[in-house]
Amino acid sequence: MRNDAMPHRSSTRPAARKFARLLASRVSYTAPFAAAAAAALLLAACKLPVHQDTSAPPPDPFNPAATQLLDNTHWQLVEWKRADGTQRAVPAASSATAENGAPDARPARPVTLDLSTASGQRRASGFSGCNRYMGTYSLKNGLLSFGQLAGTRMACVGTGGEIEGPYLDALAHIQRSGVQMREPQALLIVLANGDRLTFAQAGAPAASSGPASAPSAASAAAPAQQGK
């Protein structure tokens, strides 16, 4: 029996092959353009500006949670602003004159505050302008406070001698304390009389020599003078 469908089937093969070649050519023609378009979109996405909210207020430095981060930190007094806006002279390595304008009789050393838990207790120490001091500190309800402080009893003149008494007295009358976490990091202390002390973060204290940093057994047990 003769198969009449065979010529019809064979006649469709050239048309099918032609259609396949046409489709392949269109795909190969449009593929580079599609890839280029995708790359352009990706590049545009990478160049989108990042919105920064510059109007956002800085974090509150007097946040109680920030104050709890003061353990094992080291500070140097860099500014003392009185309640009336005037500045108290603060000794620093570059200081050459006392608050009254007279030359310092000895090279100035900055006032420092070191807060450590290395002994298993919260211990404070530092240099108060003329003598070393030491004692305890606490962090409670976002407030930094100090226990009774002891220190050496060396007499000094100049900026260091003038600031030592008020500084030790200030540590006993802290009304608010805070930590500025943004750079430059700072410890902020507001006194009951409205004065504001600013400390810059410093490195860990190095072992030092000299009578001002090596208290004797008698002087170490003596309370540090306050308000002298």
Buried (B, 14 or more C-beta within 10 A) or exposed (E): EEEEEEEEEEEEEEEEEEEEEEEEEEEEEEEEEEEEEEEEEEEEEEEEEEEEEEEEEEBEBBEBEBBBEBEEBBBBBBBBBEEEEEEBBBBBEEBEEBBEEEEBEEEBBBBBBBBBEEEEEBBBBBBBBBBBBBBEBEBEEBBBBBBEBBBBBBEBEBBBBBBBBBBBBBBBBBEBBBBBBEEEBBBBBBBEEEBBBBBBBBEEBEEEEEEBBEBEEEBBEEEBBBEE
